[in-house]
Amino acid sequence: MATQRQVSERAVVFLIGAVQFVNILDFVMVMPLGPDFAKGLGIAASHIGTIGGAYTAAASVAGLVGGYFLDRYDRRKALAVSMLGLVLSTAAGGLATGLYTLLLARVAAGIFGGPATSLSLSIIADLVPVERRGRALGAVMGAFSIASIAGVPMALWLAEWGSWRTPFLVVAALGLLVAAGALFFLPPVRGHLESGRPVHTVGVLELLSRADVQLSYLMTAVVMMASFVMVPNISAFVQQNLGYPRESLGFAYFVGGLVSFVTLRVAGPLVDRHGAFVVGTVGSAMAVVSTYIGFVSYPKWLPVPVLFMAFMLSMGMRNVAYNTLTSRVPENPVRARFMSLQSAIQHMAAAIGAFVSVQLLTDLPDGTLGGMTKVAGLSIFMTLLVPPMMRVVEHRVRAREQARALAVAPAKGGAVPLSPEASPHS
């Protein structure tokens, strides 16, 4: 077998983080740019949400379909193909001539962007040993915070400097550079192809029949729904109900994103040291408190940016813990398949959460948003379900890892490895 190129874990995390930054920015910049491209293309403002939903729906379908074939290829090459498709789709969005061409471009972006996320997380799980994986995933997930802190303001500035098309074309060019870097600098990731059992013999239905996989996916759905019944409505609530000025909203998102970035970098090592259940429980408890104070019984003396900071802090801790834990559920040969299906569930749950919130909320005659107490209560209820599920999943994963380590100990001369996935090129 040819010698694999040696790349440090730090370089791997940086490259995958760059991939995630482009992927996430491609998604999160569309809504803030909505009024700009709606005016430029003559699209009704009511259709802006449809354009955002087109990406989410396509990414969900792509996750389901990708579960059938992603594990059959070198993950590095598959990631390069996904990123190239995302680049072309984003550029096509910048060249759209109307509603339907823009919708088509966003559907294509979702088809390639969904698998890119699954493959990125799979590569981190393959190349970084489990005892350092929380730190690595926390760093990669920091791409979301960077996209919020720097990416979205940059996109808005580019649209003001040029036109609404400029951010799409610039992000496409940036994505092309990142895809080239991942292709040329990441090592081949083929360990899952060199395992004993051919991956195509492990079917999707067989994977879904496992109790730990089912519980992991249920936990994923609950986490995403608990978040997305709230997230799409925070901006409207703080402006319409709390009287927070529109011109200051960017600052609130900036400080929230900044706190999220720091939290993700700190929470990863905490998960490595104390386990996903402990950190996830703390994050869930903080989410319950911040949701109640912010959206059920808001004290007038509390500055709105502090609410954003508390909300992002709690979500960051919980999400790093749950993502690190779910990365340990699948075995190496089916990891991309598992992650692809998980991506589909994440997008489905996010869409369901947003839809449920729409049914619970009303526009009151005084201009405020009614029903937010119900939405917050639902989010709190679902958040309370997360720690028990994390506890069960973590117990099952640790038991399986210990059993596997004991099974391979005789072949290692009696030495038990630190982790069944400790080889950086497994």
VOGU-3710 file (C-alpha; in Angstrom, 3 decimals, decimal comma):
1> matqrqvser> 0,000/0,000/0,000  1,323/3,443/-0,867  2,538/5,518/2,050  -0,067/8,017/3,169  0,994/11,639/3,407  1,557/12,742/6,972  -0,544/15,705/8,046  -0,754/17,031/11,581  -4,056/16,941/13,435  -3,950/20,719/13,637
11> avvfligavq> -3,707/20,990/9,851  -6,583/18,514/9,421  -8,767/20,495/11,840  -7,882/23,762/10,069  -8,713/22,394/6,616  -11,992/20,828/7,720  -12,846/23,997/9,631  -12,289/26,007/6,439  -14,576/23,622/4,538  -17,258/24,046/7,191
21> fvnildfvmv> -16,856/27,821/7,205  -17,589/28,046/3,478  -20,407/25,516/3,744  -22,070/27,283/6,675  -21,549/30,771/5,257  -23,206/29,672/2,015  -26,282/28,793/4,088  -26,443/31,533/6,746  -25,809/34,508/4,444  -28,904/33,889/2,315
31> mplgpdfakg> -31,524/35,095/4,803  -29,794/38,408/5,655  -29,355/39,013/1,908  -33,029/38,210/1,253  -34,323/41,786/0,909  -31,437/42,595/-1,452  -31,939/39,766/-3,933  -35,733/40,006/-3,622  -35,541/43,620/-4,791  -32,951/42,847/-7,459
41> lgiaashigt> -34,897/39,941/-8,963  -38,396/41,251/-8,374  -39,216/38,450/-5,918  -41,971/38,912/-3,344  -40,606/39,193/0,196  -42,904/36,343/1,245  -40,850/33,977/-0,918  -37,570/34,606/0,902  -38,352/31,860/3,422  -39,075/29,459/0,569
51> iggaytaaas> -35,604/30,050/-0,829  -34,041/29,276/2,548  -36,222/26,196/2,972  -35,207/24,896/-0,464  -31,645/24,415/0,777  -32,729/22,679/3,989  -35,104/20,311/2,214  -32,525/19,400/-0,437  -29,825/18,830/2,203  -32,185/16,506/4,076
61> vaglvggyfl> -32,922/14,439/0,965  -29,210/14,384/0,082  -28,453/13,053/3,550  -30,889/10,177/3,094  -29,564/9,303/-0,368  -25,935/9,742/0,666  -26,409/7,175/3,397  -26,491/4,508/0,681  -23,158/5,227/-1,002  -20,848/7,734/0,741
71> drydrrkala> -18,932/5,040/2,636  -17,897/3,376/-0,638  -15,351/6,079/-1,497  -12,220/7,724/-0,184  -13,655/10,426/2,063  -11,156/13,038/0,841  -12,194/12,615/-2,799  -15,884/12,513/-1,904  -15,470/15,762/0,056  -13,725/17,395/-2,914
81> vsmlglvlst> -16,602/16,428/-5,228  -19,186/17,737/-2,736  -17,339/21,024/-2,352  -16,974/21,445/-6,112  -20,731/20,938/-6,505  -21,364/23,465/-3,737  -19,047/25,979/-5,410  -20,833/25,666/-8,763  -24,257/25,871/-7,109  -23,316/28,984/-5,139
91> aagglatgly> -21,959/30,641/-8,278  -25,188/29,713/-10,061  -27,118/31,458/-7,292  -25,145/34,626/-8,004  -26,084/34,346/-11,680  -29,807/33,682/-11,095  -32,304/35,611/-13,202  -35,466/35,035/-11,187  -37,191/33,114/-8,422  -37,100/29,711/-10,069
101> tlllarvaag> -33,456/29,828/-11,162  -32,456/30,951/-7,663  -34,557/28,186/-6,110  -32,894/25,642/-8,400  -29,450/26,917/-7,439  -30,252/26,684/-3,729  -31,623/23,160/-4,123  -28,354/22,178/-5,826  -26,380/23,842/-3,018  -28,281/21,773/-0,452
111> ifggpatsls> -27,699/18,566/-2,411  -23,924/19,085/-2,210  -23,705/21,025/1,057  -25,425/18,339/3,150  -22,960/15,557/2,241  -20,030/17,984/2,646  -20,969/18,418/6,306  -21,334/14,653/6,866  -18,000/13,917/5,208  -16,243/16,679/7,142
121> lsiiadlvpv> -17,335/15,301/10,504  -16,522/11,754/9,357  -12,969/12,769/8,426  -12,430/14,352/11,842  -13,767/11,210/13,532  -11,514/9,013/11,351  -8,279/10,986/11,759  -8,515/12,240/15,356  -8,390/9,746/18,261  -11,451/9,688/20,470
131> errgralgav> -9,568/11,083/23,494  -8,889/14,330/21,566  -11,990/14,372/19,389  -14,020/16,763/21,533  -11,353/19,443/21,163  -11,174/18,860/17,399  -14,945/18,929/16,868  -15,234/22,029/19,035  -12,683/23,781/16,813  -14,423/22,679/13,602
141> mgafsiasia> -17,835/23,704/14,925  -16,308/27,114/15,641  -16,724/27,714/11,913  -20,389/28,491/12,611  -19,414/31,215/15,068  -16,838/32,677/12,681  -19,437/32,705/9,907  -21,789/34,605/12,234  -19,119/36,998/13,536  -17,299/37,781/10,292
151> gvpmalwlae> -18,944/35,988/7,371  -22,448/37,452/7,460  -21,277/41,075/7,991  -18,773/40,530/5,165  -21,541/39,274/2,865  -23,740/42,262/3,706  -20,858/44,649/3,075  -20,044/42,999/-0,257  -23,679/43,347/-1,313  -23,597/47,032/-0,407
161> wgswrtpflv> -20,265/47,538/-2,178  -21,225/45,636/-5,325  -24,629/44,007/-5,643  -26,532/41,117/-4,103  -24,703/38,829/-6,569  -21,248/39,721/-5,251  -21,359/37,668/-2,003  -22,445/34,532/-3,882  -19,588/34,829/-6,364  -16,991/35,654/-3,694
171> vaalgllvaa> -18,060/32,720/-1,503  -17,917/30,451/-4,567  -14,346/31,588/-5,292  -13,378/31,066/-1,646  -14,965/27,614/-1,724  -12,919/26,674/-4,779  -9,692/27,541/-2,942  -10,770/25,587/0,139  -11,778/22,552/-1,943  -8,386/22,573/-3,658
181> galfflppvr> -6,628/22,813/-0,294  -8,602/19,890/1,116  -7,911/17,758/-1,955  -4,178/18,417/-2,061  -3,287/18,628/1,633  -5,608/16,170/3,385  -4,351/12,574/3,447  -6,386/9,830/1,751  -9,067/8,642/4,178  -9,589/5,012/3,202
191> ghlesgrpvh> -9,437/3,139/6,490  -13,150/2,362/6,289  -12,553/0,693/2,899  -9,787/-1,512/4,256  -11,796/-2,929/7,174  -12,766/-6,557/7,222  -16,422/-6,303/6,216  -17,313/-4,703/2,876  -19,238/-1,522/3,561  -21,971/-2,282/1,027
201> tvgvlellsr> -22,998/-5,290/3,106  -23,970/-2,994/6,000  -27,315/-1,705/4,758  -29,112/1,403/5,898  -31,933/-0,642/7,401  -29,429/-2,778/9,280  -27,764/0,355/10,635  -31,119/1,801/11,649  -32,063/-1,416/13,429  -29,416/-0,843/16,111
211> advqlsylmt> -30,743/0,525/19,398  -27,777/2,860/19,969  -28,185/4,338/16,471  -31,929/4,823/16,961  -31,426/6,570/20,300  -28,620/8,704/18,870  -30,827/9,851/15,999  -33,714/10,521/18,383  -31,372/12,641/20,514  -30,267/14,502/17,375
221> avvmmasfvm> -33,869/15,247/16,431  -34,738/16,476/19,925  -31,665/18,735/20,120  -32,393/20,293/16,732  -36,115/20,785/17,388  -35,415/22,321/20,806  -33,129/24,824/19,067  -35,142/25,593/15,955  -38,482/26,241/17,581  -36,603/29,200/19,085
231> vpnisafvqq> -33,835/30,343/16,728  -35,907/31,614/13,754  -38,049/33,752/16,066  -35,444/35,366/18,312  -34,862/38,380/16,066  -38,584/39,184/15,754  -39,181/38,648/19,489  -36,423/40,951/20,742  -37,470/43,702/18,313  -41,255/43,451/18,570
241> nlgypreslg> -41,658/42,348/22,199  -38,570/43,741/23,923  -38,264/46,890/21,818  -34,660/46,239/20,836  -33,679/48,555/17,947  -33,069/47,042/14,506  -29,833/48,981/14,039  -28,352/47,326/17,151  -29,305/43,780/16,170  -26,008/43,162/14,379
251> fayfvgglvs> -24,115/43,904/17,597  -26,223/41,400/19,548  -25,509/38,671/16,996  -21,834/39,643/16,967  -21,352/39,277/20,727  -23,442/36,098/20,722  -21,273/34,636/17,984  -18,126/35,694/19,802  -19,250/33,918/22,976  -20,190/30,872/20,914
261> fvtlrvagpl> -16,709/30,760/19,367  -14,992/30,856/22,758  -17,447/28,332/24,196  -16,826/25,812/21,418  -13,073/26,012/21,933  -13,425/25,526/25,697  -16,219/22,927/25,685  -14,322/20,478/23,445  -11,490/19,829/25,936  -14,066/19,670/28,759
271> vdrhgafvvg> -15,882/16,873/26,905  -12,580/15,027/26,459  -11,873/15,355/30,182  -15,281/14,867/31,800  -17,395/13,101/29,178  -20,256/14,189/26,951  -22,985/13,545/29,525  -21,541/15,906/32,154  -20,848/18,781/29,762  -24,098/18,218/27,870
281> tvgsamavvs> -26,102/18,262/31,095  -24,525/21,545/32,176  -25,222/23,033/28,752  -28,829/21,795/28,813  -29,396/23,241/32,284  -28,035/26,587/31,129  -30,286/26,416/28,047  -33,356/25,861/30,229  -32,485/28,823/32,469  -31,618/31,209/29,616
291> tyigfvsypk> -34,750/30,238/27,651  -37,018/30,784/30,648  -35,456/34,101/31,646  -35,199/35,376/28,092  -38,535/34,328/26,618  -40,931/33,564/29,498  -40,088/35,982/32,289  -37,744/38,597/30,874  -36,400/41,084/33,448  -36,412/44,608/32,007
301> wlpvpvlfma> -32,993/45,373/33,488  -31,295/42,607/31,470  -29,545/43,880/28,312  -30,595/41,982/25,174  -26,961/41,248/24,119  -26,512/39,400/27,432  -29,481/37,213/26,500  -27,822/36,401/23,182  -24,564/35,579/24,983  -26,263/33,255/27,472
311> fmlsmgmrnv> -28,261/31,508/24,755  -25,206/30,928/22,541  -23,121/29,782/25,508  -25,621/27,112/26,502  -26,219/25,926/22,937  -22,485/25,726/22,284  -21,801/23,517/25,305  -24,711/21,197/24,564  -23,955/20,890/20,850  -20,242/20,083/21,243
321> ayntltsrvp> -21,100/17,397/23,781  -23,786/15,767/21,660  -21,787/15,934/18,412  -18,721/14,396/20,060  -20,866/11,631/21,518  -22,674/10,812/18,271  -19,332/10,636/16,420  -18,502/7,618/18,591  -21,705/5,703/17,833  -20,854/4,332/14,340
331> enpvrarfms> -17,943/2,037/13,523  -15,372/3,320/11,067  -16,677/1,492/7,941  -20,141/3,080/8,168  -19,293/6,467/9,665  -20,078/8,600/6,591  -23,318/6,661/6,132  -24,252/7,305/9,754  -23,303/10,992/9,533  -25,185/11,430/6,266
341> lqsaiqhmaa> -28,389/10,043/7,770  -27,800/12,169/10,862  -27,491/15,255/8,637  -30,828/14,384/7,044  -32,433/14,060/10,477  -30,912/17,362/11,612  -32,373/19,215/8,651  -35,754/17,493/8,974  -35,951/18,237/12,699  -34,936/21,869/12,143
351> aigafvsvql> -37,675/22,283/9,538  -40,258/20,600/11,788  -39,237/22,775/14,732  -39,584/25,948/12,671  -42,967/24,795/11,323  -44,283/23,989/14,814  -43,251/27,418/16,065  -45,191/29,047/13,222  -48,324/27,208/14,369  -47,861/28,392/17,964
361> ltdlpdgtlg> -47,061/32,040/17,229  -49,450/34,845/16,283  -49,101/38,504/15,328  -51,008/40,491/17,961  -52,828/43,762/17,172  -50,258/45,796/19,129  -47,472/44,523/16,867  -45,960/42,101/19,361  -45,416/38,381/18,853  -47,903/36,218/20,728
371> gmtkvaglsi> -47,344/32,625/21,813  -43,645/32,890/22,572  -44,231/31,498/26,057  -45,620/28,298/24,503  -42,679/28,059/22,124  -40,186/28,555/24,960  -41,993/25,994/27,116  -41,812/23,425/24,315  -38,093/24,110/23,858  -37,487/23,716/27,599
381> fmtllvppmm> -39,405/20,424/27,694  -37,384/18,961/24,819  -34,118/20,233/26,302  -34,847/18,365/29,546  -35,070/15,123/27,541  -31,513/15,454/26,212  -29,363/14,577/29,285  -31,048/11,195/29,981  -30,608/10,205/26,330  -26,955/11,305/26,401
391> rvvehrvrar> -26,413/9,204/29,519  -27,774/6,043/27,888  -25,918/6,560/24,590  -22,623/7,298/26,356  -22,990/4,180/28,517  -23,626/1,992/25,454  -20,722/3,489/23,507  -18,256/3,067/26,372  -19,346/-0,519/26,960  -18,859/-1,354/23,274
401> eqaralavap> -15,457/0,385/23,116  -14,232/-1,441/26,224  -15,414/-4,790/24,863  -13,651/-4,159/21,564  -10,445/-3,090/23,325  -10,444/-6,275/25,414  -11,090/-8,357/22,300  -8,019/-7,003/20,502  -5,775/-7,050/23,580  -4,339/-10,566/22,917
411> akggavplsp> -3,331/-9,497/19,422  -1,495/-6,539/20,933  0,474/-8,671/23,348  -1,921/-7,995/26,177  -1,785/-4,202/25,932  -5,169/-2,533/25,777  -5,176/0,432/23,357  -6,253/3,850/24,528  -9,080/3,867/22,009  -10,437/1,519/19,378
421> easphs> -10,128/4,435/16,962  -6,755/5,732/18,106  -4,931/5,244/14,828  -4,885/8,585/13,003  -5,364/6,754/9,687  -7,797/4,071/10,798
//
